[in-house]
Amino acid sequence: MDKIHPSDYEAFVNEIKEKIFRAQLKAMQEINRELLSLYSDIVKSIVDKQEQLGWGKSAIENLAQDL
């Protein structure tokens, strides 16, 4: 088996690091997308309850404490 050339090995390590970084970035973007969707849904639910049941500001304060 041939010896590993330091420059080839370094390039290979950098390639793997780049793949890891890109996968992490993609995962973070997906997490952020899901969180934005969740927060939007929560806000919509609160607004719906306020409109349907007449909930006021105190309901939001209670939710903030309970959550």
mmCIF file as Biopython writes it, N, C-alpha, C and O atoms, coordinates in Angstrom:
data_model
#
loop_
_atom_site.group_PDB
_atom_site.id
_atom_site.type_symbol
_atom_site.label_atom_id
_atom_site.label_alt_id
_atom_site.label_comp_id
_atom_site.label_asym_id
_atom_site.label_entity_id
_atom_site.label_seq_id
_atom_site.pdbx_PDB_ins_code
_atom_site.Cartn_x
_atom_site.Cartn_y
_atom_site.Cartn_z
_atom_site.occupancy
_atom_site.B_iso_or_equiv
_atom_site.auth_seq_id
_atom_site.auth_asym_id
_atom_site.pdbx_PDB_model_num
ATOM 1   N N  . MET A ? 1  ? 0.835   -1.172 0.000  1.0 0.0 1  A 1 
ATOM 2   C CA . MET A ? 1  ? 0.000   0.000  0.000  1.0 0.0 1  A 1 
ATOM 3   C C  . MET A ? 1  ? 0.882   1.237  0.000  1.0 0.0 1  A 1 
ATOM 4   O O  . MET A ? 1  ? 1.880   1.314  0.716  1.0 0.0 1  A 1 
ATOM 5   N N  . ASP A ? 2  ? 0.490   2.199  -0.817 1.0 0.0 2  A 1 
ATOM 6   C CA . ASP A ? 2  ? 1.276   3.429  -0.920 1.0 0.0 2  A 1 
ATOM 7   C C  . ASP A ? 2  ? 1.093   4.298  0.309  1.0 0.0 2  A 1 
ATOM 8   O O  . ASP A ? 2  ? 0.094   4.219  1.024  1.0 0.0 2  A 1 
ATOM 9   N N  . LYS A ? 3  ? 2.100   5.131  0.522  1.0 0.0 3  A 1 
ATOM 10  C CA . LYS A ? 3  ? 2.013   6.086  1.617  1.0 0.0 3  A 1 
ATOM 11  C C  . LYS A ? 3  ? 1.024   7.190  1.262  1.0 0.0 3  A 1 
ATOM 12  O O  . LYS A ? 3  ? 0.862   7.556  0.098  1.0 0.0 3  A 1 
ATOM 13  N N  . ILE A ? 4  ? 0.376   7.703  2.286  1.0 0.0 4  A 1 
ATOM 14  C CA . ILE A ? 4  ? -0.549  8.816  2.078  1.0 0.0 4  A 1 
ATOM 15  C C  . ILE A ? 4  ? 0.266   10.097 2.006  1.0 0.0 4  A 1 
ATOM 16  O O  . ILE A ? 4  ? 1.070   10.383 2.892  1.0 0.0 4  A 1 
ATOM 17  N N  . HIS A ? 5  ? 0.055   10.858 0.956  1.0 0.0 5  A 1 
ATOM 18  C CA . HIS A ? 5  ? 0.730   12.151 0.824  1.0 0.0 5  A 1 
ATOM 19  C C  . HIS A ? 5  ? 0.007   13.163 1.703  1.0 0.0 5  A 1 
ATOM 20  O O  . HIS A ? 5  ? -1.221  13.247 1.674  1.0 0.0 5  A 1 
ATOM 21  N N  . PRO A ? 6  ? 0.752   13.921 2.475  1.0 0.0 6  A 1 
ATOM 22  C CA . PRO A ? 6  ? 0.129   14.883 3.388  1.0 0.0 6  A 1 
ATOM 23  C C  . PRO A ? 6  ? -0.841  15.840 2.693  1.0 0.0 6  A 1 
ATOM 24  O O  . PRO A ? 6  ? -1.893  16.168 3.242  1.0 0.0 6  A 1 
ATOM 25  N N  . SER A ? 7  ? -0.492  16.281 1.498  1.0 0.0 7  A 1 
ATOM 26  C CA . SER A ? 7  ? -1.382  17.233 0.809  1.0 0.0 7  A 1 
ATOM 27  C C  . SER A ? 7  ? -2.686  16.555 0.374  1.0 0.0 7  A 1 
ATOM 28  O O  . SER A ? 7  ? -3.750  17.174 0.414  1.0 0.0 7  A 1 
ATOM 29  N N  . ASP A ? 8  ? -2.606  15.286 -0.041 1.0 0.0 8  A 1 
ATOM 30  C CA . ASP A ? 8  ? -3.818  14.549 -0.412 1.0 0.0 8  A 1 
ATOM 31  C C  . ASP A ? 8  ? -4.702  14.315 0.811  1.0 0.0 8  A 1 
ATOM 32  O O  . ASP A ? 8  ? -5.924  14.452 0.750  1.0 0.0 8  A 1 
ATOM 33  N N  . TYR A ? 9  ? -4.055  13.959 1.922  1.0 0.0 9  A 1 
ATOM 34  C CA . TYR A ? 9  ? -4.809  13.700 3.141  1.0 0.0 9  A 1 
ATOM 35  C C  . TYR A ? 9  ? -5.481  14.981 3.633  1.0 0.0 9  A 1 
ATOM 36  O O  . TYR A ? 9  ? -6.652  14.965 4.012  1.0 0.0 9  A 1 
ATOM 37  N N  . GLU A ? 10 ? -4.752  16.072 3.627  1.0 0.0 10 A 1 
ATOM 38  C CA . GLU A ? 10 ? -5.291  17.356 4.071  1.0 0.0 10 A 1 
ATOM 39  C C  . GLU A ? 10 ? -6.482  17.769 3.201  1.0 0.0 10 A 1 
ATOM 40  O O  . GLU A ? 10 ? -7.486  18.259 3.719  1.0 0.0 10 A 1 
ATOM 41  N N  . ALA A ? 11 ? -6.378  17.580 1.916  1.0 0.0 11 A 1 
ATOM 42  C CA . ALA A ? 11 ? -7.481  17.911 1.008  1.0 0.0 11 A 1 
ATOM 43  C C  . ALA A ? 11 ? -8.691  17.033 1.306  1.0 0.0 11 A 1 
ATOM 44  O O  . ALA A ? 11 ? -9.827  17.504 1.272  1.0 0.0 11 A 1 
ATOM 45  N N  . PHE A ? 12 ? -8.448  15.760 1.595  1.0 0.0 12 A 1 
ATOM 46  C CA . PHE A ? 12 ? -9.535  14.840 1.912  1.0 0.0 12 A 1 
ATOM 47  C C  . PHE A ? 12 ? -10.229 15.236 3.216  1.0 0.0 12 A 1 
ATOM 48  O O  . PHE A ? 12 ? -11.457 15.226 3.293  1.0 0.0 12 A 1 
ATOM 49  N N  . VAL A ? 13 ? -9.450  15.581 4.236  1.0 0.0 13 A 1 
ATOM 50  C CA . VAL A ? 13 ? -10.006 16.022 5.514  1.0 0.0 13 A 1 
ATOM 51  C C  . VAL A ? 13 ? -10.842 17.282 5.305  1.0 0.0 13 A 1 
ATOM 52  O O  . VAL A ? 13 ? -11.944 17.392 5.841  1.0 0.0 13 A 1 
ATOM 53  N N  . ASN A ? 14 ? -10.328 18.223 4.535  1.0 0.0 14 A 1 
ATOM 54  C CA . ASN A ? 14 ? -11.067 19.454 4.257  1.0 0.0 14 A 1 
ATOM 55  C C  . ASN A ? 14 ? -12.365 19.176 3.515  1.0 0.0 14 A 1 
ATOM 56  O O  . ASN A ? 14 ? -13.375 19.832 3.771  1.0 0.0 14 A 1 
ATOM 57  N N  . GLU A ? 15 ? -12.351 18.228 2.614  1.0 0.0 15 A 1 
ATOM 58  C CA . GLU A ? 15 ? -13.557 17.843 1.877  1.0 0.0 15 A 1 
ATOM 59  C C  . GLU A ? 15 ? -14.617 17.283 2.837  1.0 0.0 15 A 1 
ATOM 60  O O  . GLU A ? 15 ? -15.797 17.624 2.743  1.0 0.0 15 A 1 
ATOM 61  N N  . ILE A ? 16 ? -14.184 16.437 3.742  1.0 0.0 16 A 1 
ATOM 62  C CA . ILE A ? 16 ? -15.121 15.867 4.722  1.0 0.0 16 A 1 
ATOM 63  C C  . ILE A ? 16 ? -15.661 16.960 5.642  1.0 0.0 16 A 1 
ATOM 64  O O  . ILE A ? 16 ? -16.854 16.984 5.942  1.0 0.0 16 A 1 
ATOM 65  N N  . LYS A ? 17 ? -14.793 17.861 6.089  1.0 0.0 17 A 1 
ATOM 66  C CA . LYS A ? 17 ? -15.230 18.967 6.946  1.0 0.0 17 A 1 
ATOM 67  C C  . LYS A ? 17 ? -16.277 19.824 6.236  1.0 0.0 17 A 1 
ATOM 68  O O  . LYS A ? 17 ? -17.261 20.245 6.845  1.0 0.0 17 A 1 
ATOM 69  N N  . GLU A ? 18 ? -16.064 20.073 4.964  1.0 0.0 18 A 1 
ATOM 70  C CA . GLU A ? 18 ? -17.013 20.872 4.184  1.0 0.0 18 A 1 
ATOM 71  C C  . GLU A ? 18 ? -18.360 20.160 4.077  1.0 0.0 18 A 1 
ATOM 72  O O  . GLU A ? 18 ? -19.407 20.799 4.182  1.0 0.0 18 A 1 
ATOM 73  N N  . LYS A ? 19 ? -18.343 18.852 3.871  1.0 0.0 19 A 1 
ATOM 74  C CA . LYS A ? 19 ? -19.595 18.084 3.817  1.0 0.0 19 A 1 
ATOM 75  C C  . LYS A ? 19 ? -20.339 18.156 5.147  1.0 0.0 19 A 1 
ATOM 76  O O  . LYS A ? 19 ? -21.559 18.322 5.174  1.0 0.0 19 A 1 
ATOM 77  N N  . ILE A ? 20 ? -19.609 18.032 6.235  1.0 0.0 20 A 1 
ATOM 78  C CA . ILE A ? 20 ? -20.218 18.115 7.562  1.0 0.0 20 A 1 
ATOM 79  C C  . ILE A ? 20 ? -20.824 19.494 7.768  1.0 0.0 20 A 1 
ATOM 80  O O  . ILE A ? 20 ? -21.960 19.611 8.228  1.0 0.0 20 A 1 
ATOM 81  N N  . PHE A ? 21 ? -20.076 20.539 7.432  1.0 0.0 21 A 1 
ATOM 82  C CA . PHE A ? 21 ? -20.558 21.903 7.592  1.0 0.0 21 A 1 
ATOM 83  C C  . PHE A ? 21 ? -21.831 22.132 6.773  1.0 0.0 21 A 1 
ATOM 84  O O  . PHE A ? 21 ? -22.792 22.714 7.276  1.0 0.0 21 A 1 
ATOM 85  N N  . ARG A ? 22 ? -21.846 21.687 5.535  1.0 0.0 22 A 1 
ATOM 86  C CA . ARG A ? 22 ? -23.033 21.865 4.685  1.0 0.0 22 A 1 
ATOM 87  C C  . ARG A ? 22 ? -24.239 21.116 5.238  1.0 0.0 22 A 1 
ATOM 88  O O  . ARG A ? 22 ? -25.360 21.622 5.193  1.0 0.0 22 A 1 
ATOM 89  N N  . ALA A ? 23 ? -24.014 19.917 5.759  1.0 0.0 23 A 1 
ATOM 90  C CA . ALA A ? 23 ? -25.116 19.148 6.349  1.0 0.0 23 A 1 
ATOM 91  C C  . ALA A ? 23 ? -25.644 19.836 7.604  1.0 0.0 23 A 1 
ATOM 92  O O  . ALA A ? 23 ? -26.854 19.876 7.830  1.0 0.0 23 A 1 
ATOM 93  N N  . GLN A ? 24 ? -24.742 20.375 8.416  1.0 0.0 24 A 1 
ATOM 94  C CA . GLN A ? 24 ? -25.164 21.105 9.617  1.0 0.0 24 A 1 
ATOM 95  C C  . GLN A ? 24 ? -25.966 22.344 9.246  1.0 0.0 24 A 1 
ATOM 96  O O  . GLN A ? 24 ? -26.991 22.631 9.865  1.0 0.0 24 A 1 
ATOM 97  N N  . LEU A ? 25 ? -25.509 23.071 8.252  1.0 0.0 25 A 1 
ATOM 98  C CA . LEU A ? 25 ? -26.208 24.263 7.794  1.0 0.0 25 A 1 
ATOM 99  C C  . LEU A ? 25 ? -27.600 23.917 7.277  1.0 0.0 25 A 1 
ATOM 100 O O  . LEU A ? 25 ? -28.576 24.597 7.591  1.0 0.0 25 A 1 
ATOM 101 N N  . LYS A ? 26 ? -27.679 22.864 6.491  1.0 0.0 26 A 1 
ATOM 102 C CA . LYS A ? 26 ? -28.969 22.420 5.966  1.0 0.0 26 A 1 
ATOM 103 C C  . LYS A ? 26 ? -29.913 22.032 7.099  1.0 0.0 26 A 1 
ATOM 104 O O  . LYS A ? 26 ? -31.099 22.357 7.057  1.0 0.0 26 A 1 
ATOM 105 N N  . ALA A ? 27 ? -29.395 21.341 8.106  1.0 0.0 27 A 1 
ATOM 106 C CA . ALA A ? 27 ? -30.209 20.936 9.257  1.0 0.0 27 A 1 
ATOM 107 C C  . ALA A ? 27 ? -30.700 22.165 10.021 1.0 0.0 27 A 1 
ATOM 108 O O  . ALA A ? 27 ? -31.864 22.216 10.419 1.0 0.0 27 A 1 
ATOM 109 N N  . MET A ? 28 ? -29.836 23.144 10.226 1.0 0.0 28 A 1 
ATOM 110 C CA . MET A ? 28 ? -30.233 24.367 10.932 1.0 0.0 28 A 1 
ATOM 111 C C  . MET A ? 28 ? -31.313 25.121 10.156 1.0 0.0 28 A 1 
ATOM 112 O O  . MET A ? 28 ? -32.249 25.652 10.753 1.0 0.0 28 A 1 
ATOM 113 N N  . GLN A ? 29 ? -31.190 25.169 8.846  1.0 0.0 29 A 1 
ATOM 114 C CA . GLN A ? 29 ? -32.196 25.839 8.034  1.0 0.0 29 A 1 
ATOM 115 C C  . GLN A ? 29 ? -33.544 25.136 8.162  1.0 0.0 29 A 1 
ATOM 116 O O  . GLN A ? 29 ? -34.579 25.795 8.262  1.0 0.0 29 A 1 
ATOM 117 N N  . GLU A ? 30 ? -33.537 23.830 8.159  1.0 0.0 30 A 1 
ATOM 118 C CA . GLU A ? 30 ? -34.785 23.071 8.289  1.0 0.0 30 A 1 
ATOM 119 C C  . GLU A ? 30 ? -35.402 23.274 9.672  1.0 0.0 30 A 1 
ATOM 120 O O  . GLU A ? 30 ? -36.617 23.418 9.802  1.0 0.0 30 A 1 
ATOM 121 N N  . ILE A ? 31 ? -34.567 23.283 10.687 1.0 0.0 31 A 1 
ATOM 122 C CA . ILE A ? 31 ? -35.058 23.529 12.052 1.0 0.0 31 A 1 
ATOM 123 C C  . ILE A ? 31 ? -35.698 24.911 12.126 1.0 0.0 31 A 1 
ATOM 124 O O  . ILE A ? 31 ? -36.790 25.058 12.677 1.0 0.0 31 A 1 
ATOM 125 N N  . ASN A ? 32 ? -35.034 25.920 11.579 1.0 0.0 32 A 1 
ATOM 126 C CA . ASN A ? 32 ? -35.579 27.275 11.595 1.0 0.0 32 A 1 
ATOM 127 C C  . ASN A ? 32 ? -36.900 27.346 10.846 1.0 0.0 32 A 1 
ATOM 128 O O  . ASN A ? 32 ? -37.826 28.028 11.285 1.0 0.0 32 A 1 
ATOM 129 N N  . ARG A ? 33 ? -36.993 26.656 9.736  1.0 0.0 33 A 1 
ATOM 130 C CA . ARG A ? 33 ? -38.228 26.631 8.951  1.0 0.0 33 A 1 
ATOM 131 C C  . ARG A ? 33 ? -39.371 26.028 9.777  1.0 0.0 33 A 1 
ATOM 132 O O  . ARG A ? 33 ? -40.485 26.551 9.781  1.0 0.0 33 A 1 
ATOM 133 N N  . GLU A ? 34 ? -39.085 24.935 10.468 1.0 0.0 34 A 1 
ATOM 134 C CA . GLU A ? 34 ? -40.098 24.283 11.303 1.0 0.0 34 A 1 
ATOM 135 C C  . GLU A ? 34 ? -40.505 25.166 12.473 1.0 0.0 34 A 1 
ATOM 136 O O  . GLU A ? 34 ? -41.688 25.248 12.805 1.0 0.0 34 A 1 
ATOM 137 N N  . LEU A ? 35 ? -39.543 25.823 13.096 1.0 0.0 35 A 1 
ATOM 138 C CA . LEU A ? 35 ? -39.864 26.703 14.217 1.0 0.0 35 A 1 
ATOM 139 C C  . LEU A ? 35 ? -40.717 27.881 13.769 1.0 0.0 35 A 1 
ATOM 140 O O  . LEU A ? 35 ? -41.661 28.257 14.463 1.0 0.0 35 A 1 
ATOM 141 N N  . LEU A ? 36 ? -40.402 28.461 12.632 1.0 0.0 36 A 1 
ATOM 142 C CA . LEU A ? 36 ? -41.220 29.565 12.111 1.0 0.0 36 A 1 
ATOM 143 C C  . LEU A ? 36 ? -42.642 29.101 11.837 1.0 0.0 36 A 1 
ATOM 144 O O  . LEU A ? 36 ? -43.599 29.824 12.115 1.0 0.0 36 A 1 
ATOM 145 N N  . SER A ? 37 ? -42.781 27.920 11.305 1.0 0.0 37 A 1 
ATOM 146 C CA . SER A ? 37 ? -44.107 27.364 11.045 1.0 0.0 37 A 1 
ATOM 147 C C  . SER A ? 37 ? -44.856 27.147 12.360 1.0 0.0 37 A 1 
ATOM 148 O O  . SER A ? 37 ? -46.042 27.463 12.455 1.0 0.0 37 A 1 
ATOM 149 N N  . LEU A ? 38 ? -44.182 26.617 13.362 1.0 0.0 38 A 1 
ATOM 150 C CA . LEU A ? 38 ? -44.783 26.391 14.674 1.0 0.0 38 A 1 
ATOM 151 C C  . LEU A ? 38 ? -45.242 27.713 15.286 1.0 0.0 38 A 1 
ATOM 152 O O  . LEU A ? 38 ? -46.380 27.821 15.744 1.0 0.0 38 A 1 
ATOM 153 N N  . TYR A ? 39 ? -44.366 28.717 15.296 1.0 0.0 39 A 1 
ATOM 154 C CA . TYR A ? 39 ? -44.709 30.003 15.902 1.0 0.0 39 A 1 
ATOM 155 C C  . TYR A ? 39 ? -45.876 30.655 15.169 1.0 0.0 39 A 1 
ATOM 156 O O  . TYR A ? 39 ? -46.758 31.247 15.793 1.0 0.0 39 A 1 
ATOM 157 N N  . SER A ? 40 ? -45.877 30.545 13.852 1.0 0.0 40 A 1 
ATOM 158 C CA . SER A ? 40 ? -46.981 31.093 13.070 1.0 0.0 40 A 1 
ATOM 159 C C  . SER A ? 40 ? -48.295 30.407 13.428 1.0 0.0 40 A 1 
ATOM 160 O O  . SER A ? 40 ? -49.328 31.064 13.558 1.0 0.0 40 A 1 
ATOM 161 N N  . ASP A ? 41 ? -48.256 29.103 13.586 1.0 0.0 41 A 1 
ATOM 162 C CA . ASP A ? 41 ? -49.448 28.348 13.958 1.0 0.0 41 A 1 
ATOM 163 C C  . ASP A ? 41 ? -49.933 28.733 15.353 1.0 0.0 41 A 1 
ATOM 164 O O  . ASP A ? 41 ? -51.137 28.852 15.582 1.0 0.0 41 A 1 
ATOM 165 N N  . ILE A ? 42 ? -49.004 28.926 16.282 1.0 0.0 42 A 1 
ATOM 166 C CA . ILE A ? 42 ? -49.368 29.323 17.646 1.0 0.0 42 A 1 
ATOM 167 C C  . ILE A ? 42 ? -50.036 30.692 17.630 1.0 0.0 42 A 1 
ATOM 168 O O  . ILE A ? 42 ? -51.067 30.886 18.274 1.0 0.0 42 A 1 
ATOM 169 N N  . VAL A ? 43 ? -49.465 31.633 16.908 1.0 0.0 43 A 1 
ATOM 170 C CA . VAL A ? 43 ? -50.047 32.973 16.829 1.0 0.0 43 A 1 
ATOM 171 C C  . VAL A ? 43 ? -51.441 32.909 16.228 1.0 0.0 43 A 1 
ATOM 172 O O  . VAL A ? 43 ? -52.364 33.554 16.725 1.0 0.0 43 A 1 
ATOM 173 N N  . LYS A ? 44 ? -51.599 32.141 15.170 1.0 0.0 44 A 1 
ATOM 174 C CA . LYS A ? 44 ? -52.912 32.004 14.540 1.0 0.0 44 A 1 
ATOM 175 C C  . LYS A ? 44 ? -53.916 31.416 15.531 1.0 0.0 44 A 1 
ATOM 176 O O  . LYS A ? 44 ? -55.057 31.873 15.598 1.0 0.0 44 A 1 
ATOM 177 N N  . SER A ? 45 ? -53.505 30.416 16.293 1.0 0.0 45 A 1 
ATOM 178 C CA . SER A ? 45 ? -54.391 29.804 17.282 1.0 0.0 45 A 1 
ATOM 179 C C  . SER A ? 45 ? -54.809 30.803 18.353 1.0 0.0 45 A 1 
ATOM 180 O O  . SER A ? 45 ? -55.970 30.835 18.761 1.0 0.0 45 A 1 
ATOM 181 N N  . ILE A ? 46 ? -53.870 31.611 18.804 1.0 0.0 46 A 1 
ATOM 182 C CA . ILE A ? 46 ? -54.180 32.621 19.820 1.0 0.0 46 A 1 
ATOM 183 C C  . ILE A ? 46 ? -55.163 33.649 19.267 1.0 0.0 46 A 1 
ATOM 184 O O  . ILE A ? 46 ? -56.144 33.998 19.923 1.0 0.0 46 A 1 
ATOM 185 N N  . VAL A ? 47 ? -54.892 34.122 18.070 1.0 0.0 47 A 1 
ATOM 186 C CA . VAL A ? 47 ? -55.784 35.115 17.451 1.0 0.0 47 A 1 
ATOM 187 C C  . VAL A ? 47 ? -57.178 34.524 17.261 1.0 0.0 47 A 1 
ATOM 188 O O  . VAL A ? 47 ? -58.177 35.198 17.512 1.0 0.0 47 A 1 
ATOM 189 N N  . ASP A ? 48 ? -57.249 33.278 16.823 1.0 0.0 48 A 1 
ATOM 190 C CA . ASP A ? 48 ? -58.553 32.622 16.661 1.0 0.0 48 A 1 
ATOM 191 C C  . ASP A ? 48 ? -59.309 32.568 17.985 1.0 0.0 48 A 1 
ATOM 192 O O  . ASP A ? 48 ? -60.504 32.861 18.026 1.0 0.0 48 A 1 
ATOM 193 N N  . LYS A ? 49 ? -58.629 32.199 19.064 1.0 0.0 49 A 1 
ATOM 194 C CA . LYS A ? 49 ? -59.271 32.139 20.376 1.0 0.0 49 A 1 
ATOM 195 C C  . LYS A ? 49 ? -59.723 33.526 20.829 1.0 0.0 49 A 1 
ATOM 196 O O  . LYS A ? 49 ? -60.796 33.682 21.413 1.0 0.0 49 A 1 
ATOM 197 N N  . GLN A ? 50 ? -58.894 34.523 20.551 1.0 0.0 50 A 1 
ATOM 198 C CA . GLN A ? 50 ? -59.273 35.879 20.927 1.0 0.0 50 A 1 
ATOM 199 C C  . GLN A ? 50 ? -60.535 36.318 20.193 1.0 0.0 50 A 1 
ATOM 200 O O  . GLN A ? 50 ? -61.412 36.951 20.780 1.0 0.0 50 A 1 
ATOM 201 N N  . GLU A ? 51 ? -60.623 35.983 18.920 1.0 0.0 51 A 1 
ATOM 202 C CA . GLU A ? 51 ? -61.785 36.374 18.122 1.0 0.0 51 A 1 
ATOM 203 C C  . GLU A ? 51 ? -63.021 35.562 18.495 1.0 0.0 51 A 1 
ATOM 204 O O  . GLU A ? 51 ? -64.114 36.117 18.610 1.0 0.0 51 A 1 
ATOM 205 N N  . GLN A ? 52 ? -62.859 34.256 18.684 1.0 0.0 52 A 1 
ATOM 206 C CA . GLN A ? 52 ? -63.991 33.370 18.955 1.0 0.0 52 A 1 
ATOM 207 C C  . GLN A ? 52 ? -64.513 33.501 20.381 1.0 0.0 52 A 1 
ATOM 208 O O  . GLN A ? 52 ? -65.722 33.485 20.614 1.0 0.0 52 A 1 
ATOM 209 N N  . LEU A ? 53 ? -63.597 33.628 21.328 1.0 0.0 53 A 1 
ATOM 210 C CA . LEU A ? 53 ? -63.987 33.575 22.733 1.0 0.0 53 A 1 
ATOM 211 C C  . LEU A ? 53 ? -63.822 34.900 23.470 1.0 0.0 53 A 1 
ATOM 212 O O  . LEU A ? 53 ? -64.132 35.007 24.657 1.0 0.0 53 A 1 
ATOM 213 N N  . GLY A ? 54 ? -63.332 35.902 22.755 1.0 0.0 54 A 1 
ATOM 214 C CA . GLY A ? 54 ? -63.163 37.211 23.374 1.0 0.0 54 A 1 
ATOM 215 C C  . GLY A ? 54 ? -62.010 37.305 24.353 1.0 0.0 54 A 1 
ATOM 216 O O  . GLY A ? 54 ? -62.008 38.161 25.237 1.0 0.0 54 A 1 
ATOM 217 N N  . TRP A ? 55 ? -61.030 36.429 24.200 1.0 0.0 55 A 1 
ATOM 218 C CA . TRP A ? 55 ? -59.876 36.470 25.086 1.0 0.0 55 A 1 
ATOM 219 C C  . TRP A ? 55 ? -59.158 37.802 24.927 1.0 0.0 55 A 1 
ATOM 220 O O  . TRP A ? 55 ? -59.052 38.335 23.823 1.0 0.0 55 A 1 
ATOM 221 N N  . GLY A ? 56 ? -58.675 38.325 26.024 1.0 0.0 56 A 1 
ATOM 222 C CA . GLY A ? 56 ? -57.953 39.590 26.006 1.0 0.0 56 A 1 
ATOM 223 C C  . GLY A ? 56 ? -56.474 39.403 26.254 1.0 0.0 56 A 1 
ATOM 224 O O  . GLY A ? 56 ? -55.924 38.311 26.114 1.0 0.0 56 A 1 
ATOM 225 N N  . LYS A ? 57 ? -55.845 40.513 26.630 1.0 0.0 57 A 1 
ATOM 226 C CA . LYS A ? 57 ? -54.402 40.538 26.856 1.0 0.0 57 A 1 
ATOM 227 C C  . LYS A ? 57 ? -53.987 39.579 27.976 1.0 0.0 57 A 1 
ATOM 228 O O  . LYS A ? 57 ? -52.906 38.994 27.922 1.0 0.0 57 A 1 
ATOM 229 N N  . SER A ? 58 ? -54.841 39.418 28.985 1.0 0.0 58 A 1 
ATOM 230 C CA . SER A ? 58 ? -54.473 38.567 30.115 1.0 0.0 58 A 1 
ATOM 231 C C  . SER A ? 58 ? -54.300 37.102 29.695 1.0 0.0 58 A 1 
ATOM 232 O O  . SER A ? 58 ? -53.526 36.365 30.306 1.0 0.0 58 A 1 
ATOM 233 N N  . ALA A ? 59 ? -55.015 36.692 28.661 1.0 0.0 59 A 1 
ATOM 234 C CA . ALA A ? 59 ? -54.863 35.315 28.184 1.0 0.0 59 A 1 
ATOM 235 C C  . ALA A ? 59 ? -53.442 35.084 27.662 1.0 0.0 59 A 1 
ATOM 236 O O  . ALA A ? 59 ? -52.853 34.028 27.895 1.0 0.0 59 A 1 
ATOM 237 N N  . ILE A ? 60 ? -52.908 36.059 26.970 1.0 0.0 60 A 1 
ATOM 238 C CA . ILE A ? 60 ? -51.539 35.941 26.444 1.0 0.0 60 A 1 
ATOM 239 C C  . ILE A ? 60 ? -50.531 35.921 27.599 1.0 0.0 60 A 1 
ATOM 240 O O  . ILE A ? 60 ? -49.571 35.151 27.582 1.0 0.0 60 A 1 
ATOM 241 N N  . GLU A ? 61 ? -50.759 36.769 28.592 1.0 0.0 61 A 1 
ATOM 242 C CA . GLU A ? 61 ? -49.878 36.790 29.749 1.0 0.0 61 A 1 
ATOM 243 C C  . GLU A ? 61 ? -49.921 35.447 30.490 1.0 0.0 61 A 1 
ATOM 244 O O  . GLU A ? 61 ? -48.887 34.939 30.924 1.0 0.0 61 A 1 
ATOM 245 N N  . ASN A ? 62 ? -51.121 34.882 30.630 1.0 0.0 62 A 1 
ATOM 246 C CA . ASN A ? 62 ? -51.263 33.569 31.262 1.0 0.0 62 A 1 
ATOM 247 C C  . ASN A ? 62 ? -50.554 32.491 30.452 1.0 0.0 62 A 1 
ATOM 248 O O  . ASN A ? 62 ? -49.861 31.643 31.014 1.0 0.0 62 A 1 
ATOM 249 N N  . LEU A ? 63 ? -50.723 32.523 29.148 1.0 0.0 63 A 1 
ATOM 250 C CA . LEU A ? 63 ? -50.057 31.542 28.290 1.0 0.0 63 A 1 
ATOM 251 C C  . LEU A ? 63 ? -48.542 31.646 28.434 1.0 0.0 63 A 1 
ATOM 252 O O  . LEU A ? 63 ? -47.845 30.635 28.533 1.0 0.0 63 A 1 
ATOM 253 N N  . ALA A ? 64 ? -48.047 32.869 28.446 1.0 0.0 64 A 1 
ATOM 254 C CA . ALA A ? 64 ? -46.601 33.094 28.581 1.0 0.0 64 A 1 
ATOM 255 C C  . ALA A ? 64 ? -46.068 32.465 29.870 1.0 0.0 64 A 1 
ATOM 256 O O  . ALA A ? 64 ? -44.994 31.863 29.878 1.0 0.0 64 A 1 
ATOM 257 N N  . GLN A ? 65 ? -46.816 32.607 30.940 1.0 0.0 65 A 1 
ATOM 258 C CA . GLN A ? 65 ? -46.393 32.039 32.224 1.0 0.0 65 A 1 
ATOM 259 C C  . GLN A ? 65 ? -46.511 30.520 32.216 1.0 0.0 65 A 1 
ATOM 260 O O  . GLN A ? 65 ? -45.626 29.817 32.705 1.0 0.0 65 A 1 
ATOM 261 N N  . ASP A ? 66 ? -47.601 30.022 31.660 1.0 0.0 66 A 1 
ATOM 262 C CA . ASP A ? 66 ? -47.847 28.572 31.681 1.0 0.0 66 A 1 
ATOM 263 C C  . ASP A ? 66 ? -46.938 27.793 30.737 1.0 0.0 66 A 1 
ATOM 264 O O  . ASP A ? 66 ? -46.626 26.628 30.987 1.0 0.0 66 A 1 
ATOM 265 N N  . LEU A ? 67 ? -46.521 28.429 29.666 1.0 0.0 67 A 1 
ATOM 266 C CA . LEU A ? 67 ? -45.655 27.743 28.720 1.0 0.0 67 A 1 
ATOM 267 C C  . LEU A ? 67 ? -44.204 27.902 29.120 1.0 0.0 67 A 1 
ATOM 268 O O  . LEU A ? 67 ? -43.316 27.388 28.439 1.0 0.0 67 A 1 
#
